[in-house]
Amino acid sequence: MVKGSTRQVILVKSPDPDFFEEAIFIVKDEAVQREGVTTEQVIRQARQAADGYLKGCRPKSEGDDWLSGVAWGVLGAVLASLVWCLILCWPA
């Protein structure tokens, strides 16, 4: 249901359409009414917020997962070797 109030809205097209088509920002009335705040500044801030959100949501690439698996494998092999060296070399 729509009431009789009007709101200012900014639509930002997504730079990466794999996730979103566009972002919708509802502008505070105080933001536009302040002196010294231009429409361009409000739009720039909306774009920065949308870009920052997309950067935080991007999935890891497959190369990152492979590297992580190799690192854990090497760490496990080193730890196992250290345990065996301690067991075999420990004076009885």
Sequence and secondary structure as in RCSB ss.txt:
>XXXX:A:sequence
MVKGSTRQVILVKSPDPDFFEEAIFIVKDEAVQREGVTTEQVIRQARQAADGYLKGCRPKSEGDDWLSGVAWGVL
GAVLASLVWCLILCWPA
>XXXX:A:secstr
   S   EEEEEE S TTT SEEEEEE HHHHHSTT  HHHHHHHHHHHHHHHHHHH    HHHHHHHHHHHHHH
HHHHHHHHHHHHHHS  
